Every structure is written in structure tokens, then in C-alpha cells.
Amino acid sequence: QQQSSSMPLLALHNRQISWTPLLVLGYLFYLLLGAMVFQHLEKQAETHFRDQFQLEKLKFLQNYTCLDRQALEKFVQVLMEAWEKGVNPEGNSTNPSNWDFSNSFFFAGTVVTTIGYGNLSPSTVAGQIFCVFYALFGVPLNLAFLNQLGKGLSAHLLTLERWVPKPGRAQVQYHFIMLAIFLTTGTLLFLVFPPLVFSYVEGWSYGEGFYFTFITLSTIGFGDYVVGTNPNKHYIPVYRSLTAIWIVFGLAWLALVFNVGADLMEKFLQLKWHKSDLSLAERATTKLEDEPEQSRIHIPS
């Protein structure tokens, strides 16, 4: 009887971890889905822009017959190298330096937060070596700082919950209300209002500002939109420094949101399999209880 009754428990334990392959398959399916959607949305536009660019080069050669294709391609290569070195081809030599203190502070923030826009990087060997060791110690320091900042935000939420103690279901409802307030306030402060500022200062549309905001705070950092890089605009000296501070607090908030989402997803998968396991265990237990009494072996204690 003891051996038979332990079998449902063993099956329950084995099936509790069986949601992991499902998560792996779901993750791979999500990547494949994203690849297909991006390919469908972007490949045709890329082909159009490539053809348009080649057409513009042909028009340029027709208007300036003193140049040949080889000279034009060499000039395009010079432009590409300048862009890779962080020099904006627009404007002239009087453009502000990319390595003044404000911009350097902003770059240091993108290093330790692993955003890495890619529009600016060290070009000297000494700068590259320093960047490696700076990131080696700065990334763990940044993670520890964000973790502590997240704990502080969580502690404030718990403090607010203790102010209004409610038993039973009311406590659960109050917990969800506080979570909703936390998400709503953070969304307004870090995702809704900042694009308005960026749209005004950078001249972007609100959609572009919102896109930059989320891509930055999620540390994806494509680098297609970066604040303070337009040579035709005059920025206040502390503009990018203030943006770096906003990024730090926004990272802490969005990291908590991602952690909550991941926990909810894991609990949903575990709960789904747990319910299935409980049903299996109940059926097995019912089957054992329905067996004739004489077939059981009683072991005295």
C-alpha cells in the first residue's frame, strides 16, 4: 500500500518539472514568429531603400561628370567610417564634441547599463582597453545598484500595503490595486511623458520618442535614435546627463515590471501543470481506494 500510494507522488514530482520543455519550445516559437514578422515587414522596405540609394548615386554621377563610380564609392566609405567613429557627416567642424563631459557621462551610462547604442565608441586603443575593464566592474555595480533600487521600490509598496491591513480576499484585491498604481505611475513617468520631451527637443514624432524610450529602457539600444546627436540643434549642457539619470531609474522600474511578468508566466505554467498533476494524483488515489480491502497489506505500526 505504501509503495502504491507513493507512485502518484513520484509521478506528481516528475511532471512538475515537465513545463520546462514547454517553455523552451514556446521561447523558440516566439523567436521564429518574430523572425517571420520582421522579415515580412522590413525586407521589402529595405529593398526599396537600397534601390532608391543606388538611383540617387547614379543621379549624382550624372550631375557631376567629373567624378567616376570608384571615387563616389570611396567617398561613401569615408562617410561610413566617420559615422562609425561617432562623427556626424552633417554640419561642419564646429559641431560640438562627442566627448565633452556631458556626452562622456552619457556614454559611461550606456556602457554600465549594457544599452550600447553603437553610434559612439572608443577609437583609441587606450580607450578600448579602459572600456573593457570599466564595463567589467561597472556592469556588476550597475546590477547591484538597480537591484537595491528595486528593493527600495518594493519596500515602499509593502509599507503602503501595511497601512491598510485587510483580511482575506480584500488583501489580495488591495495588493492588485497597489500593483496597478505602481504600473500606471511608472508608465506615465518613464514611458508616456518622456516621449513628449524628446519630441519637443529632438523634433521627433511622439511615436519615434516612445520607440526610443522603450528600446532604451529595455537595454536593447539599437542606436537608430539617440538623444543629443543632431548637429543642427543646440542642447543645454546637462541635457544628456539628465537623460542618463532618467535611464537609470527607468531601468530599475522596467526591470521590476519584467520580473513581475516573468514570475506570473512561470506561475501560470507551473499552476497549469500542477492542476493536471493533482487531477492525475486524485484519479490514482481514487483507484487505490476502490480496490478490495482484502487485497491490501496492513503493516502494524
WORAMO-V467523 format. One record per pair of residues at least 24 apart in sequence whose ideal C-beta (glycine too) atoms are under 10 Angstrom apart, sorted by the first residue. I is the first residue (numbers start at 1). J is the second residue. If there is no record, write none. Layout:
i->(I I)
j->(J J)
//
This chain:
i->(1 1 1 1 1 1 1 2 2 3 4 4 4 4 4 4 4 5 5 5 5 7 7 7 8 8 8 8 8 8 8 8 8 8 9 9 9 9 11 11 11 11 12 12 12 12 12 12 12 12 13 14 15 15 15 15 15 15 16 16 16 16 16 17 17 18 18 18 18 19 19 19 19 19 19 19 19 19 20 20 22 22 22 23 23 23 26 26 83 84 84 84 84 84 85 85 85 85 86 86 86 86 86 86 86 87 87 87 88 88 88 88 88 89 90 90 90 90 91 91 91 92 94 95 95 95 95 96 96 96 96 96 96 98 98 99 99 100 100 101 101 101 101 102 102 102 102 102 102 102 102 102 102 102 103 103 103 103 103 103 103 104 104 105 105 105 105 105 105 106 106 106 106 106 106 106 106 106 106 107 107 107 108 108 108 108 109 109 109 109 109 109 109 109 109 109 110 110 110 110 110 110 110 111 111 111 111 112 112 112 112 112 112 112 112 112 113 113 113 113 113 113 113 113 113 113 113 113 113 113 113 114 114 114 114 114 114 114 114 115 115 115 115 115 115 115 115 115 115 115 115 116 116 116 116 116 117 117 117 117 117 117 117 117 117 117 117 118 118 118 118 118 119 119 119 119 119 119 119 120 120 120 142 142 143 145 145 145 146 146 146 146 146 146 146 146 147 147 148 149 149 149 149 149 149 149 150 150 150 150 150 150 151 151 152 153 153 153 153 153 153 154 154 154 156 157 157 157 179 182 182 182 182 183 183 183 183 185 186 186 186 186 186 186 186 187 187 187 189 189 189 189 190 190 190 190 190 190 190 190 190 190 190 190 191 191 191 191 191 194 194 194 194 194 197 197 197 197 197 198 198 198 201 201 201 201 201 201 201 201 202 202 202 202 202 202 202 202 203 203 203 204 213 213 213 213 214 214 216 216 216 216 216 216 217 217 217 217 217 217 217 217 217 217 217 218 218 218 218 218 218 219 219 219 219)
j->(288 291 295 296 297 298 299 297 299 297 284 285 287 288 291 296 297 281 284 285 288 281 284 288 277 278 280 281 282 283 284 285 287 288 277 281 284 285 277 280 281 284 273 274 276 277 278 280 281 284 277 277 273 274 276 277 280 281 270 273 274 276 277 270 273 269 273 276 277 266 268 269 270 271 272 273 274 276 269 273 269 272 273 265 266 269 265 269 119 118 119 120 121 123 120 121 122 123 118 119 120 121 122 123 229 120 123 231 119 229 230 231 232 231 229 230 231 232 230 231 232 231 231 229 230 231 232 228 229 231 234 235 237 228 229 123 127 237 240 237 238 240 241 228 235 236 237 238 239 240 241 242 243 244 228 229 235 237 239 240 241 240 241 238 240 241 243 244 245 226 227 228 239 240 241 242 243 244 247 131 240 244 134 135 138 244 138 142 240 241 243 244 245 247 248 251 216 219 221 223 226 244 247 135 138 139 142 137 138 139 140 141 142 143 145 248 138 139 142 143 145 146 216 217 219 221 244 247 248 250 251 138 139 142 143 219 220 221 251 215 216 217 218 219 220 221 222 223 226 247 251 219 220 221 222 223 215 216 220 221 222 223 224 225 226 227 229 221 222 223 224 226 221 222 223 224 225 226 229 223 226 229 248 251 255 248 251 252 248 249 251 252 253 254 255 256 252 255 252 248 249 251 252 253 255 256 251 252 253 255 256 259 252 256 252 182 186 249 252 253 256 182 256 259 182 181 182 256 260 253 256 257 260 253 256 257 260 253 249 250 252 253 254 256 257 253 254 257 246 249 250 253 214 216 217 246 247 249 250 251 252 253 254 257 217 250 253 254 257 227 243 246 247 250 227 239 242 243 246 225 227 243 227 228 230 233 235 236 239 243 226 227 228 229 230 233 235 239 230 232 233 230 246 247 250 254 250 254 243 246 247 250 251 254 246 247 248 249 250 251 252 253 254 255 257 250 251 254 255 257 258 247 251 254 255)
//
